[in-house]
Amino acid sequence: MVVGKKPHDGLEVNGLYQQVFDAKKFNKPVLPVPSQGDPVLREIMAKALMPDPVQRPTFADIKLRLQQALKQN
């Protein structure tokens, strides 16, 4: 939605499984944060994909950040 592309476009099922496995193995996010798109959404995505659940924002945090971004625009 952020960049107008389907997630994992062109990746075969086995490739997707391998990506999930590697992410768990190397303790990194399963989905890469897009390099394009709205900076606020990219920031939220990066934080939401943190390997440590304690570092992830709550839904209340996400809602607040989005409301702040809407007021700035």
Buried (B, 14 or more C-beta within 10 A) or exposed (E): EEEEEEEBEEEEEEEEEEBEEEBEEEEEEBEBBBEEBBEBBBBBBEBBBEEEEEEEBEEEEBEEBEEEBEEEE
